[in-house]
Amino acid sequence: MSEVNGRKVNYFRRLYIAYLISTGTNTVAGLLNETELPRRTLQDTLKSLSDFEIIIESKGGTKNHSYSLTNWGPIDSKWIQSNNEYIKRIALPERK
């Protein structure tokens, strides 16, 4: 795959994290395990989802904290679902 610019990686990372939350990988531990992102990067990504009107809701306490996706905003969730492997390759370029 050719080199991808940082903006595209960042955008696709947000889409991929939202996709994971919407499909049940909705805890910090689960997201860290699935993405292998540093904790701080994951936290920043979760906070930045609202920049694209993607709304997530936090639930639970410290030990049982989870997220749910309540609104995809202007993003076509069907396209995300159909193209999630492509999105993952862009979002996590360092993973093989």
Gaussian input, Z-matrix of N, CA and C with variables (Angstrom, degrees):
# hf/3-21g

backbone

0 1
 N
 C     1     B1
 C     2     B2     1     A1
 N     3     B3     2     A2     1     D1
 C     4     B4     3     A3     2     D2
 C     5     B5     4     A4     3     D3
 N     6     B6     5     A5     4     D4
 C     7     B7     6     A6     5     D5
 C     8     B8     7     A7     6     D6
 N     9     B9     8     A8     7     D7
 C    10    B10     9     A9     8     D8
 C    11    B11    10    A10     9     D9
 N    12    B12    11    A11    10    D10
 C    13    B13    12    A12    11    D11
 C    14    B14    13    A13    12    D12
 N    15    B15    14    A14    13    D13
 C    16    B16    15    A15    14    D14
 C    17    B17    16    A16    15    D15
 N    18    B18    17    A17    16    D16
 C    19    B19    18    A18    17    D17
 C    20    B20    19    A19    18    D18
 N    21    B21    20    A20    19    D19
 C    22    B22    21    A21    20    D20
 C    23    B23    22    A22    21    D21
 N    24    B24    23    A23    22    D22
 C    25    B25    24    A24    23    D23
 C    26    B26    25    A25    24    D24
 N    27    B27    26    A26    25    D25
 C    28    B28    27    A27    26    D26
 C    29    B29    28    A28    27    D27
 N    30    B30    29    A29    28    D28
 C    31    B31    30    A30    29    D29
 C    32    B32    31    A31    30    D30
 N    33    B33    32    A32    31    D31
 C    34    B34    33    A33    32    D32
 C    35    B35    34    A34    33    D33
 N    36    B36    35    A35    34    D34
 C    37    B37    36    A36    35    D35
 C    38    B38    37    A37    36    D36
 N    39    B39    38    A38    37    D37
 C    40    B40    39    A39    38    D38
 C    41    B41    40    A40    39    D39
 N    42    B42    41    A41    40    D40
 C    43    B43    42    A42    41    D41
 C    44    B44    43    A43    42    D42
 N    45    B45    44    A44    43    D43
 C    46    B46    45    A45    44    D44
 C    47    B47    46    A46    45    D45
 N    48    B48    47    A47    46    D46
 C    49    B49    48    A48    47    D47
 C    50    B50    49    A49    48    D48
 N    51    B51    50    A50    49    D49
 C    52    B52    51    A51    50    D50
 C    53    B53    52    A52    51    D51
 N    54    B54    53    A53    52    D52
 C    55    B55    54    A54    53    D53
 C    56    B56    55    A55    54    D54
 N    57    B57    56    A56    55    D55
 C    58    B58    57    A57    56    D56
 C    59    B59    58    A58    57    D57
 N    60    B60    59    A59    58    D58
 C    61    B61    60    A60    59    D59
 C    62    B62    61    A61    60    D60
 N    63    B63    62    A62    61    D61
 C    64    B64    63    A63    62    D62
 C    65    B65    64    A64    63    D63
 N    66    B66    65    A65    64    D64
 C    67    B67    66    A66    65    D65
 C    68    B68    67    A67    66    D66
 N    69    B69    68    A68    67    D67
 C    70    B70    69    A69    68    D68
 C    71    B71    70    A70    69    D69
 N    72    B72    71    A71    70    D70
 C    73    B73    72    A72    71    D71
 C    74    B74    73    A73    72    D72
 N    75    B75    74    A74    73    D73
 C    76    B76    75    A75    74    D74
 C    77    B77    76    A76    75    D75
 N    78    B78    77    A77    76    D76
 C    79    B79    78    A78    77    D77
 C    80    B80    79    A79    78    D78
 N    81    B81    80    A80    79    D79
 C    82    B82    81    A81    80    D80
 C    83    B83    82    A82    81    D81
 N    84    B84    83    A83    82    D82
 C    85    B85    84    A84    83    D83
 C    86    B86    85    A85    84    D84
 N    87    B87    86    A86    85    D85
 C    88    B88    87    A87    86    D86
 C    89    B89    88    A88    87    D87
 N    90    B90    89    A89    88    D88
 C    91    B91    90    A90    89    D89
 C    92    B92    91    A91    90    D90
 N    93    B93    92    A92    91    D91
 C    94    B94    93    A93    92    D92
 C    95    B95    94    A94    93    D93
 N    96    B96    95    A95    94    D94
 C    97    B97    96    A96    95    D95
 C    98    B98    97    A97    96    D96
 N    99    B99    98    A98    97    D97
 C   100   B100    99    A99    98    D98
 C   101   B101   100   A100    99    D99
 N   102   B102   101   A101   100   D100
 C   103   B103   102   A102   101   D101
 C   104   B104   103   A103   102   D102
 N   105   B105   104   A104   103   D103
 C   106   B106   105   A105   104   D104
 C   107   B107   106   A106   105   D105
 N   108   B108   107   A107   106   D106
 C   109   B109   108   A108   107   D107
 C   110   B110   109   A109   108   D108
 N   111   B111   110   A110   109   D109
 C   112   B112   111   A111   110   D110
 C   113   B113   112   A112   111   D111
 N   114   B114   113   A113   112   D112
 C   115   B115   114   A114   113   D113
 C   116   B116   115   A115   114   D114
 N   117   B117   116   A116   115   D115
 C   118   B118   117   A117   116   D116
 C   119   B119   118   A118   117   D117
 N   120   B120   119   A119   118   D118
 C   121   B121   120   A120   119   D119
 C   122   B122   121   A121   120   D120
 N   123   B123   122   A122   121   D121
 C   124   B124   123   A123   122   D122
 C   125   B125   124   A124   123   D123
 N   126   B126   125   A125   124   D124
 C   127   B127   126   A126   125   D125
 C   128   B128   127   A127   126   D126
 N   129   B129   128   A128   127   D127
 C   130   B130   129   A129   128   D128
 C   131   B131   130   A130   129   D129
 N   132   B132   131   A131   130   D130
 C   133   B133   132   A132   131   D131
 C   134   B134   133   A133   132   D132
 N   135   B135   134   A134   133   D133
 C   136   B136   135   A135   134   D134
 C   137   B137   136   A136   135   D135
 N   138   B138   137   A137   136   D136
 C   139   B139   138   A138   137   D137
 C   140   B140   139   A139   138   D138
 N   141   B141   140   A140   139   D139
 C   142   B142   141   A141   140   D140
 C   143   B143   142   A142   141   D141
 N   144   B144   143   A143   142   D142
 C   145   B145   144   A144   143   D143
 C   146   B146   145   A145   144   D144
 N   147   B147   146   A146   145   D145
 C   148   B148   147   A147   146   D146
 C   149   B149   148   A148   147   D147
 N   150   B150   149   A149   148   D148
 C   151   B151   150   A150   149   D149
 C   152   B152   151   A151   150   D150
 N   153   B153   152   A152   151   D151
 C   154   B154   153   A153   152   D152
 C   155   B155   154   A154   153   D153
 N   156   B156   155   A155   154   D154
 C   157   B157   156   A156   155   D155
 C   158   B158   157   A157   156   D156
 N   159   B159   158   A158   157   D157
 C   160   B160   159   A159   158   D158
 C   161   B161   160   A160   159   D159
 N   162   B162   161   A161   160   D160
 C   163   B163   162   A162   161   D161
 C   164   B164   163   A163   162   D162
 N   165   B165   164   A164   163   D163
 C   166   B166   165   A165   164   D164
 C   167   B167   166   A166   165   D165
 N   168   B168   167   A167   166   D166
 C   169   B169   168   A168   167   D167
 C   170   B170   169   A169   168   D168
 N   171   B171   170   A170   169   D169
 C   172   B172   171   A171   170   D170
 C   173   B173   172   A172   171   D171
 N   174   B174   173   A173   172   D172
 C   175   B175   174   A174   173   D173
 C   176   B176   175   A175   174   D174
 N   177   B177   176   A176   175   D175
 C   178   B178   177   A177   176   D176
 C   179   B179   178   A178   177   D177
 N   180   B180   179   A179   178   D178
 C   181   B181   180   A180   179   D179
 C   182   B182   181   A181   180   D180
 N   183   B183   182   A182   181   D181
 C   184   B184   183   A183   182   D182
 C   185   B185   184   A184   183   D183
 N   186   B186   185   A185   184   D184
 C   187   B187   186   A186   185   D185
 C   188   B188   187   A187   186   D186
 N   189   B189   188   A188   187   D187
 C   190   B190   189   A189   188   D188
 C   191   B191   190   A190   189   D189
 N   192   B192   191   A191   190   D190
 C   193   B193   192   A192   191   D191
 C   194   B194   193   A193   192   D192
 N   195   B195   194   A194   193   D193
 C   196   B196   195   A195   194   D194
 C   197   B197   196   A196   195   D195
 N   198   B198   197   A197   196   D196
 C   199   B199   198   A198   197   D197
 C   200   B200   199   A199   198   D198
 N   201   B201   200   A200   199   D199
 C   202   B202   201   A201   200   D200
 C   203   B203   202   A202   201   D201
 N   204   B204   203   A203   202   D202
 C   205   B205   204   A204   203   D203
 C   206   B206   205   A205   204   D204
 N   207   B207   206   A206   205   D205
 C   208   B208   207   A207   206   D206
 C   209   B209   208   A208   207   D207
 N   210   B210   209   A209   208   D208
 C   211   B211   210   A210   209   D209
 C   212   B212   211   A211   210   D210
 N   213   B213   212   A212   211   D211
 C   214   B214   213   A213   212   D212
 C   215   B215   214   A214   213   D213
 N   216   B216   215   A215   214   D214
 C   217   B217   216   A216   215   D215
 C   218   B218   217   A217   216   D216
 N   219   B219   218   A218   217   D217
 C   220   B220   219   A219   218   D218
 C   221   B221   220   A220   219   D219
 N   222   B222   221   A221   220   D220
 C   223   B223   222   A222   221   D221
 C   224   B224   223   A223   222   D222
 N   225   B225   224   A224   223   D223
 C   226   B226   225   A225   224   D224
 C   227   B227   226   A226   225   D225
 N   228   B228   227   A227   226   D226
 C   229   B229   228   A228   227   D227
 C   230   B230   229   A229   228   D228
 N   231   B231   230   A230   229   D229
 C   232   B232   231   A231   230   D230
 C   233   B233   232   A232   231   D231
 N   234   B234   233   A233   232   D232
 C   235   B235   234   A234   233   D233
 C   236   B236   235   A235   234   D234
 N   237   B237   236   A236   235   D235
 C   238   B238   237   A237   236   D236
 C   239   B239   238   A238   237   D237
 N   240   B240   239   A239   238   D238
 C   241   B241   240   A240   239   D239
 C   242   B242   241   A241   240   D240
 N   243   B243   242   A242   241   D241
 C   244   B244   243   A243   242   D242
 C   245   B245   244   A244   243   D243
 N   246   B246   245   A245   244   D244
 C   247   B247   246   A246   245   D245
 C   248   B248   247   A247   246   D246
 N   249   B249   248   A248   247   D247
 C   250   B250   249   A249   248   D248
 C   251   B251   250   A250   249   D249
 N   252   B252   251   A251   250   D250
 C   253   B253   252   A252   251   D251
 C   254   B254   253   A253   252   D252
 N   255   B255   254   A254   253   D253
 C   256   B256   255   A255   254   D254
 C   257   B257   256   A256   255   D255
 N   258   B258   257   A257   256   D256
 C   259   B259   258   A258   257   D257
 C   260   B260   259   A259   258   D258
 N   261   B261   260   A260   259   D259
 C   262   B262   261   A261   260   D260
 C   263   B263   262   A262   261   D261
 N   264   B264   263   A263   262   D262
 C   265   B265   264   A264   263   D263
 C   266   B266   265   A265   264   D264
 N   267   B267   266   A266   265   D265
 C   268   B268   267   A267   266   D266
 C   269   B269   268   A268   267   D267
 N   270   B270   269   A269   268   D268
 C   271   B271   270   A270   269   D269
 C   272   B272   271   A271   270   D270
 N   273   B273   272   A272   271   D271
 C   274   B274   273   A273   272   D272
 C   275   B275   274   A274   273   D273
 N   276   B276   275   A275   274   D274
 C   277   B277   276   A276   275   D275
 C   278   B278   277   A277   276   D276
 N   279   B279   278   A278   277   D277
 C   280   B280   279   A279   278   D278
 C   281   B281   280   A280   279   D279
 N   282   B282   281   A281   280   D280
 C   283   B283   282   A282   281   D281
 C   284   B284   283   A283   282   D282
 N   285   B285   284   A284   283   D283
 C   286   B286   285   A285   284   D284
 C   287   B287   286   A286   285   D285

   B1=1.4517
   B2=1.5233
   B3=1.2981
   B4=1.4583
   B5=1.5297
   B6=1.3136
   B7=1.4640
   B8=1.5319
   B9=1.3182
   B10=1.4575
   B11=1.5209
   B12=1.3372
   B13=1.4624
   B14=1.5278
   B15=1.3347
   B16=1.4558
   B17=1.5160
   B18=1.3197
   B19=1.4663
   B20=1.5180
   B21=1.3187
   B22=1.4616
   B23=1.5239
   B24=1.3287
   B25=1.4657
   B26=1.5276
   B27=1.3136
   B28=1.4598
   B29=1.5318
   B30=1.3208
   B31=1.4646
   B32=1.5296
   B33=1.3273
   B34=1.4520
   B35=1.5231
   B36=1.3277
   B37=1.4678
   B38=1.5288
   B39=1.3117
   B40=1.4703
   B41=1.5233
   B42=1.3280
   B43=1.4600
   B44=1.5189
   B45=1.3245
   B46=1.4633
   B47=1.5284
   B48=1.3191
   B49=1.4663
   B50=1.5294
   B51=1.3186
   B52=1.4712
   B53=1.5230
   B54=1.3322
   B55=1.4611
   B56=1.5287
   B57=1.3217
   B58=1.4645
   B59=1.5251
   B60=1.3237
   B61=1.4657
   B62=1.5253
   B63=1.3255
   B64=1.4658
   B65=1.5219
   B66=1.3343
   B67=1.4676
   B68=1.5267
   B69=1.3476
   B70=1.4525
   B71=1.5134
   B72=1.3226
   B73=1.4609
   B74=1.5176
   B75=1.3366
   B76=1.4618
   B77=1.5267
   B78=1.3288
   B79=1.4598
   B80=1.5205
   B81=1.3231
   B82=1.4596
   B83=1.5223
   B84=1.3226
   B85=1.4661
   B86=1.5301
   B87=1.3089
   B88=1.4595
   B89=1.5172
   B90=1.3230
   B91=1.4650
   B92=1.5284
   B93=1.3313
   B94=1.4697
   B95=1.5210
   B96=1.3101
   B97=1.4633
   B98=1.5245
   B99=1.3090
   B100=1.4719
   B101=1.5260
   B102=1.3262
   B103=1.4640
   B104=1.5209
   B105=1.3315
   B106=1.4652
   B107=1.5303
   B108=1.3163
   B109=1.4631
   B110=1.5264
   B111=1.3218
   B112=1.4631
   B113=1.5356
   B114=1.3169
   B115=1.4609
   B116=1.5372
   B117=1.3187
   B118=1.4683
   B119=1.5341
   B120=1.3202
   B121=1.4730
   B122=1.5213
   B123=1.3301
   B124=1.4604
   B125=1.5271
   B126=1.3234
   B127=1.4591
   B128=1.5281
   B129=1.3225
   B130=1.4644
   B131=1.5256
   B132=1.3293
   B133=1.4650
   B134=1.5193
   B135=1.3289
   B136=1.4613
   B137=1.5254
   B138=1.3218
   B139=1.4557
   B140=1.5266
   B141=1.3308
   B142=1.4597
   B143=1.5281
   B144=1.3224
   B145=1.4683
   B146=1.5315
   B147=1.3100
   B148=1.4667
   B149=1.5263
   B150=1.3292
   B151=1.4710
   B152=1.5284
   B153=1.3357
   B154=1.4643
   B155=1.5189
   B156=1.3405
   B157=1.4626
   B158=1.5308
   B159=1.3201
   B160=1.4607
   B161=1.5240
   B162=1.3217
   B163=1.4583
   B164=1.5334
   B165=1.3323
   B166=1.4565
   B167=1.5239
   B168=1.3138
   B169=1.4507
   B170=1.5214
   B171=1.3305
   B172=1.4620
   B173=1.5118
   B174=1.3520
   B175=1.4541
   B176=1.5165
   B177=1.3043
   B178=1.4474
   B179=1.5109
   B180=1.3244
   B181=1.4506
   B182=1.5137
   B183=1.2988
   B184=1.4606
   B185=1.5230
   B186=1.3192
   B187=1.4670
   B188=1.5264
   B189=1.3015
   B190=1.4700
   B191=1.5263
   B192=1.3178
   B193=1.4688
   B194=1.5323
   B195=1.3108
   B196=1.4641
   B197=1.5263
   B198=1.3132
   B199=1.4588
   B200=1.5173
   B201=1.3131
   B202=1.4627
   B203=1.5245
   B204=1.3028
   B205=1.4572
   B206=1.5251
   B207=1.3246
   B208=1.4538
   B209=1.5249
   B210=1.3495
   B211=1.4592
   B212=1.5315
   B213=1.3231
   B214=1.4664
   B215=1.5290
   B216=1.3182
   B217=1.4622
   B218=1.5189
   B219=1.3461
   B220=1.4617
   B221=1.5306
   B222=1.3208
   B223=1.4687
   B224=1.5252
   B225=1.3204
   B226=1.4646
   B227=1.5296
   B228=1.3158
   B229=1.4621
   B230=1.5314
   B231=1.3225
   B232=1.4656
   B233=1.5300
   B234=1.3270
   B235=1.4695
   B236=1.5220
   B237=1.3268
   B238=1.4599
   B239=1.5259
   B240=1.3099
   B241=1.4637
   B242=1.5336
   B243=1.3078
   B244=1.4602
   B245=1.5247
   B246=1.3214
   B247=1.4656
   B248=1.5242
   B249=1.3336
   B250=1.4543
   B251=1.5258
   B252=1.3060
   B253=1.4755
   B254=1.5259
   B255=1.3117
   B256=1.4663
   B257=1.5284
   B258=1.3293
   B259=1.4581
   B260=1.5269
   B261=1.3197
   B262=1.4709
   B263=1.5272
   B264=1.3199
   B265=1.4723
   B266=1.5277
   B267=1.3335
   B268=1.4597
   B269=1.5319
   B270=1.3190
   B271=1.4621
   B272=1.5220
   B273=1.3150
   B274=1.4719
   B275=1.5197
   B276=1.3232
   B277=1.4679
   B278=1.5328
   B279=1.3288
   B280=1.4611
   B281=1.5327
   B282=1.3179
   B283=1.4733
   B284=1.5030
   B285=1.2936
   B286=1.4751
   B287=1.4951
   A1=108.11
   A2=116.33
   A3=120.64
   A4=110.21
   A5=115.38
   A6=121.79
   A7=110.11
   A8=116.36
   A9=122.28
   A10=107.97
   A11=116.94
   A12=118.97
   A13=111.50
   A14=114.97
   A15=121.99
   A16=114.51
   A17=116.95
   A18=119.73
   A19=111.38
   A20=116.16
   A21=119.62
   A22=110.12
   A23=116.82
   A24=120.43
   A25=109.67
   A26=117.41
   A27=122.47
   A28=110.80
   A29=116.68
   A30=121.00
   A31=111.06
   A32=116.53
   A33=120.05
   A34=111.50
   A35=118.07
   A36=120.47
   A37=109.32
   A38=116.78
   A39=120.45
   A40=110.95
   A41=115.88
   A42=119.49
   A43=111.44
   A44=116.69
   A45=120.50
   A46=111.54
   A47=117.44
   A48=120.71
   A49=109.88
   A50=117.31
   A51=121.09
   A52=110.23
   A53=117.07
   A54=120.99
   A55=110.62
   A56=116.97
   A57=120.16
   A58=110.93
   A59=116.57
   A60=120.06
   A61=110.09
   A62=116.87
   A63=120.74
   A64=112.93
   A65=116.75
   A66=119.78
   A67=113.10
   A68=116.46
   A69=119.12
   A70=117.21
   A71=118.68
   A72=120.14
   A73=104.90
   A74=115.48
   A75=119.32
   A76=114.58
   A77=117.39
   A78=120.91
   A79=108.46
   A80=116.87
   A81=119.88
   A82=109.87
   A83=117.22
   A84=120.39
   A85=111.31
   A86=116.83
   A87=120.68
   A88=112.60
   A89=116.10
   A90=120.79
   A91=110.99
   A92=116.80
   A93=119.94
   A94=110.66
   A95=116.47
   A96=121.26
   A97=111.69
   A98=116.03
   A99=120.78
   A100=112.59
   A101=117.11
   A102=120.44
   A103=113.92
   A104=116.74
   A105=122.52
   A106=112.10
   A107=116.54
   A108=121.59
   A109=109.56
   A110=117.55
   A111=119.28
   A112=109.34
   A113=116.54
   A114=121.35
   A115=111.74
   A116=116.75
   A117=120.76
   A118=111.21
   A119=117.32
   A120=121.12
   A121=109.96
   A122=116.54
   A123=120.06
   A124=110.39
   A125=117.53
   A126=120.59
   A127=111.36
   A128=116.57
   A129=120.50
   A130=111.07
   A131=116.58
   A132=120.96
   A133=110.53
   A134=117.10
   A135=120.25
   A136=111.14
   A137=117.16
   A138=121.34
   A139=111.83
   A140=116.63
   A141=120.20
   A142=114.25
   A143=118.18
   A144=119.70
   A145=111.67
   A146=116.52
   A147=119.13
   A148=112.42
   A149=117.73
   A150=120.21
   A151=111.40
   A152=116.33
   A153=121.85
   A154=111.79
   A155=115.54
   A156=122.06
   A157=112.28
   A158=117.95
   A159=122.11
   A160=105.68
   A161=116.03
   A162=120.54
   A163=109.90
   A164=114.35
   A165=119.77
   A166=108.20
   A167=114.43
   A168=121.37
   A169=108.25
   A170=116.76
   A171=121.90
   A172=108.86
   A173=115.29
   A174=120.17
   A175=109.34
   A176=115.90
   A177=121.23
   A178=113.72
   A179=114.26
   A180=121.56
   A181=111.63
   A182=115.60
   A183=121.60
   A184=112.46
   A185=117.19
   A186=120.06
   A187=113.41
   A188=117.48
   A189=119.65
   A190=111.65
   A191=116.24
   A192=122.17
   A193=110.29
   A194=115.78
   A195=120.38
   A196=109.13
   A197=114.87
   A198=122.38
   A199=109.22
   A200=115.52
   A201=120.18
   A202=107.55
   A203=115.23
   A204=120.68
   A205=107.12
   A206=115.98
   A207=119.50
   A208=113.18
   A209=117.13
   A210=119.03
   A211=109.58
   A212=115.84
   A213=121.43
   A214=111.77
   A215=117.89
   A216=119.85
   A217=109.95
   A218=118.06
   A219=120.72
   A220=113.86
   A221=117.63
   A222=121.77
   A223=109.54
   A224=116.36
   A225=122.37
   A226=108.96
   A227=116.65
   A228=121.03
   A229=112.59
   A230=117.36
   A231=119.92
   A232=110.64
   A233=116.75
   A234=120.39
   A235=109.83
   A236=116.68
   A237=121.12
   A238=109.92
   A239=116.41
   A240=121.17
   A241=111.03
   A242=117.44
   A243=121.67
   A244=113.14
   A245=117.07
   A246=121.35
   A247=113.31
   A248=117.58
   A249=119.49
   A250=113.55
   A251=119.88
   A252=120.66
   A253=111.11
   A254=116.88
   A255=121.08
   A256=109.89
   A257=116.41
   A258=121.22
   A259=110.13
   A260=116.49
   A261=120.99
   A262=111.08
   A263=117.64
   A264=120.55
   A265=111.97
   A266=116.58
   A267=120.10
   A268=110.12
   A269=116.49
   A270=122.00
   A271=112.87
   A272=116.22
   A273=121.03
   A274=110.00
   A275=116.76
   A276=119.69
   A277=114.27
   A278=117.12
   A279=119.18
   A280=112.63
   A281=117.30
   A282=120.57
   A283=109.63
   A284=115.57
   A285=120.06
   A286=110.65
   D1=139.83
   D2=179.56
   D3=-70.09
   D4=164.80
   D5=-179.23
   D6=-62.89
   D7=137.34
   D8=-178.71
   D9=-113.65
   D10=138.14
   D11=-178.46
   D12=-73.79
   D13=159.13
   D14=-175.28
   D15=-61.19
   D16=-35.04
   D17=178.99
   D18=-63.57
   D19=-42.26
   D20=-179.88
   D21=-66.47
   D22=-42.61
   D23=177.93
   D24=-58.82
   D25=-46.82
   D26=-179.00
   D27=-61.40
   D28=-46.14
   D29=179.58
   D30=-62.00
   D31=-48.39
   D32=-179.29
   D33=-67.56
   D34=-30.64
   D35=176.04
   D36=-62.14
   D37=-43.05
   D38=177.89
   D39=-60.93
   D40=-45.17
   D41=179.10
   D42=-62.15
   D43=-41.58
   D44=-178.40
   D45=-67.52
   D46=-41.97
   D47=177.51
   D48=-62.04
   D49=-43.99
   D50=177.53
   D51=-61.20
   D52=-42.42
   D53=177.85
   D54=-60.23
   D55=-46.12
   D56=-179.58
   D57=-60.25
   D58=-44.54
   D59=179.07
   D60=-61.11
   D61=-42.85
   D62=-177.55
   D63=-68.08
   D64=-20.73
   D65=-178.41
   D66=-105.31
   D67=11.27
   D68=171.98
   D69=107.44
   D70=-11.16
   D71=172.59
   D72=-86.14
   D73=86.17
   D74=-165.55
   D75=-126.69
   D76=19.63
   D77=173.43
   D78=-114.76
   D79=158.80
   D80=178.06
   D81=-59.58
   D82=-44.75
   D83=179.77
   D84=-60.55
   D85=-43.60
   D86=179.02
   D87=-64.55
   D88=-42.31
   D89=179.58
   D90=-67.55
   D91=-41.02
   D92=177.39
   D93=-63.13
   D94=-41.81
   D95=179.83
   D96=-65.17
   D97=-44.45
   D98=-177.24
   D99=-70.45
   D100=-38.42
   D101=-174.03
   D102=-96.92
   D103=-23.30
   D104=-174.30
   D105=58.87
   D106=26.25
   D107=176.26
   D108=-79.98
   D109=153.35
   D110=170.34
   D111=-62.79
   D112=147.93
   D113=-177.93
   D114=-54.20
   D115=-44.04
   D116=-178.08
   D117=-63.43
   D118=-40.45
   D119=177.70
   D120=-63.01
   D121=-42.75
   D122=178.19
   D123=-62.50
   D124=-45.47
   D125=179.47
   D126=-60.14
   D127=-44.41
   D128=178.60
   D129=-62.82
   D130=-39.94
   D131=179.79
   D132=-65.00
   D133=-44.38
   D134=178.38
   D135=-59.68
   D136=-42.55
   D137=179.91
   D138=-66.32
   D139=-31.53
   D140=-174.65
   D141=-85.45
   D142=-5.96
   D143=-179.83
   D144=-58.83
   D145=-34.12
   D146=-178.68
   D147=-67.25
   D148=-17.55
   D149=175.55
   D150=-59.43
   D151=-27.04
   D152=179.56
   D153=-107.87
   D154=19.11
   D155=179.68
   D156=64.69
   D157=18.40
   D158=172.71
   D159=-84.77
   D160=118.80
   D161=-173.52
   D162=-106.78
   D163=123.35
   D164=173.25
   D165=-116.94
   D166=152.18
   D167=-179.56
   D168=-117.91
   D169=135.27
   D170=175.66
   D171=-89.01
   D172=140.21
   D173=178.91
   D174=-136.39
   D175=155.00
   D176=173.43
   D177=83.61
   D178=179.82
   D179=-179.05
   D180=-99.15
   D181=-158.83
   D182=-176.14
   D183=-62.84
   D184=-44.70
   D185=-175.06
   D186=-85.90
   D187=-25.34
   D188=-178.39
   D189=-120.83
   D190=36.54
   D191=-178.12
   D192=-71.06
   D193=135.89
   D194=176.98
   D195=-147.45
   D196=171.31
   D197=179.74
   D198=-124.80
   D199=152.26
   D200=169.57
   D201=-133.82
   D202=143.02
   D203=178.77
   D204=-89.32
   D205=120.55
   D206=-176.88
   D207=-103.99
   D208=-19.43
   D209=-178.62
   D210=-158.52
   D211=125.64
   D212=176.10
   D213=-79.44
   D214=-6.17
   D215=-177.17
   D216=61.03
   D217=-135.92
   D218=-177.55
   D219=-81.33
   D220=1.20
   D221=-177.24
   D222=-80.48
   D223=135.78
   D224=178.70
   D225=-81.73
   D226=101.37
   D227=-176.25
   D228=-63.52
   D229=-28.15
   D230=177.89
   D231=-67.63
   D232=-38.58
   D233=176.84
   D234=-65.27
   D235=-41.76
   D236=178.58
   D237=-59.56
   D238=-46.97
   D239=-179.16
   D240=-62.79
   D241=-42.66
   D242=-178.73
   D243=-70.52
   D244=-25.62
   D245=-174.17
   D246=-117.34
   D247=23.02
   D248=-172.65
   D249=-63.95
   D250=-30.83
   D251=177.93
   D252=-69.72
   D253=-39.88
   D254=175.38
   D255=-63.30
   D256=-45.93
   D257=179.22
   D258=-59.37
   D259=-43.26
   D260=-179.72
   D261=-61.52
   D262=-42.18
   D263=179.70
   D264=-61.91
   D265=-36.35
   D266=178.65
   D267=-77.60
   D268=-43.40
   D269=-174.48
   D270=-67.63
   D271=-32.92
   D272=-177.14
   D273=-125.88
   D274=65.49
   D275=-172.82
   D276=-64.13
   D277=-23.41
   D278=-178.33
   D279=-79.53
   D280=-13.11
   D281=177.85
   D282=-84.64
   D283=145.93
   D284=178.69
   D285=-100.56

